[in-house]
Amino acid sequence: MAIDRLKAMEVFVCVAELGSFTQAADALSMPKPTVSVLVRDLETHLGVRLLNRTTRRLSLTPDGVAYLERANLLLREISELETQVRGAVVTPAGRLRVDVPAAFGRHVLMPALPEFLERYPEINIEVGSTDRPVDLVREGVDCVVRGGNVFDESLVAKKLGAMEVITCAAPYYLAEFGTPKKLSDLEKHIFVNYFSAKTGRIFSFEFKASGRDAVMQEISRPHRVAANDADSYLAAGIAGMGMMQVPMTRFV
């Protein structure tokens, strides 16, 4: 019969130290029969007698003395472990490795870190700045921040927020090619394209009219320049290499 060995060990220690099933039952807020059954089941599981029982008193057998010493040590270690883990939950500590897009790290994460580190002084942060897919397990990364949808079902993802995306270009590009007024005008334009560092796939520009039921439209155009990181992509657009789509933030 399976028994809760940890509970039985705790009960046995209490009985041994108090020298009484009745007092142990009161101390543990348990029925006396339950205390007796747990100790008896523990003895059966171990195959030894731990207590000598008489009508007047209890005494430890030699096996009981040895078991009590080791049980006390083990229970103290478990208690210390639980206290340590609870403390880590209340006060997070240790190294935290994160990976974020370079522009996000420079303009969003880093300015927010002083307040975070003041709140959690026991955490040490290591920041990687990439736009490529990261193998969290192989590379020892705790979390990543990325835009778009999550396609890896093995990851636990949480939406942090949303940013409006704008379609724009450098003034000298628009001076040469004109400013598009409608989607069909984009057929006369060149895009700065963004491609996946993992697959090489070119991402289309996405457009959605206002309204909850509006359908997303995707448009693809040839490029003079394509990039797979946000900084190079933005630099190409600023240099007049074509139309680009970027998040509408204070650093664009």
Number of C-alpha atoms within 10 A of each C-alpha: 5 7 11 10 14 13 14 20 20 18 23 27 21 21 23 20 11 14 16 17 23 17 14 23 19 13 13 15 10 13 13 15 11 13 24 19 12 20 24 17 18 24 17 13 13 10 9 12 16 24 21 11 12 8 5 6 10 16 15 18 15 12 12 20 15 12 17 21 11 11 18 15 12 14 15 12 12 12 12 12 12 12 12 12 13 12 12 13 10 9 13 15 14 11 12 14 17 18 22 21 20 18 18 16 19 13 13 14 16 12 11 11 12 12 10 13 13 10 12 13 14 14 16 12 13 12 16 15 16 20 21 15 13 16 10 15 8 7 9 12 17 13 16 19 17 17 14 7 8 12 7 8 7 7 10 8 13 8 10 8 6 9 10 8 13 14 13 17 22 16 14 13 20 16 9 9 13 13 16 15 8 7 10 10 11 16 13 10 18 19 23 24 26 24 16 15 14 11 8 10 11 15 13 16 18 14 17 12 10 8 7 7 8 10 11 9 12 11 13 15 15 13 15 11 16 19 18 19 18 17 13 14 22 19 13 22 23 19 14 17 22 24 26 22 21 17 14 12 12 7 10 9
